[in-house]
Amino acid sequence: MEIVANEEQRFYSTAMLVAAPPFLLIWGIFMVAALSDKSGRQVGVFFTAVWAIALFALLRNPYVAVVRSDGSITFRALTRTIKTSADAISRISIRRGRSISYVFHFNDRTASLGWDGAQGLSRYVVERNPLTQGP
């Protein structure tokens, strides 16, 4: 991979960008419909809990990692930003669950990214710093 001065690379978690908004919209419609019906309040409370958890995850989980030519990496979520450098990442692990995401460990902190964008970022980090423990 050739790095060009002043060039940024972006690694996106497409599941966060493509799947999450329709999921929240559909669950929100179910939530409002169930809560507005007196007999569906218990189901509505359940839909509300699922919707709130999904919204919290959407706001906190990074949807993009921006890599600059100097090796700095910025993980961006809707409500937070995590900055590090490729050289500071000591280990990359894979978290499985509802979906697969890569977890980047650095300076006693972590940042995760969805599997599709994270695969490219993982290759970039390992190429830049071969001592990084990869997945």
Secondary structure as the mmCIF struct_conf table of DSSP 4:
data_model
#
loop_
_struct_conf.conf_type_id
_struct_conf.id
_struct_conf.beg_label_comp_id
_struct_conf.beg_label_asym_id
_struct_conf.beg_label_seq_id
_struct_conf.end_label_comp_id
_struct_conf.end_label_asym_id
_struct_conf.end_label_seq_id
HELX_LH_PP_P HELX_LH_PP_P1 GLU A 2 VAL A 4
TURN_TY1_P TURN_TY1_P1 ALA A 5 ASN A 6
STRN STRN1 GLN A 9 TYR A 12
HELX_RH_AL_P HELX_RH_AL_P1 THR A 14 THR A 14
HELX_RH_PI_P HELX_RH_PI_P1 ALA A 15 ALA A 19
HELX_RH_AL_P HELX_RH_AL_P2 ALA A 20 SER A 36
BEND BEND1 ASP A 37 ASP A 37
HELX_RH_3T_P HELX_RH_3T_P1 LYS A 38 GLY A 40
HELX_RH_AL_P HELX_RH_AL_P3 ARG A 41 ARG A 60
BEND BEND2 ASN A 61 ASN A 61
BEND BEND3 TYR A 63 TYR A 63
STRN STRN2 VAL A 64 VAL A 67
TURN_TY1_P TURN_TY1_P2 SER A 69 ASP A 70
BEND BEND4 GLY A 71 GLY A 71
STRN STRN3 SER A 72 ARG A 76
BEND BEND5 LEU A 78 THR A 79
STRN STRN4 THR A 81 SER A 85
HELX_RH_3T_P HELX_RH_3T_P2 ALA A 86 ALA A 88
STRN STRN5 ILE A 89 ARG A 95
BEND BEND6 GLY A 97 SER A 99
STRN STRN6 SER A 101 PHE A 106
TURN_TY1_P TURN_TY1_P3 ASN A 107 ASP A 108
STRN STRN7 ARG A 109 GLY A 114
HELX_RH_AL_P HELX_RH_AL_P4 TRP A 115 ARG A 128
TURN_TY1_P TURN_TY1_P4 PRO A 130 LEU A 131
BEND BEND7 THR A 132 THR A 132
STRN STRN8 GLN A 133 GLN A 133
#
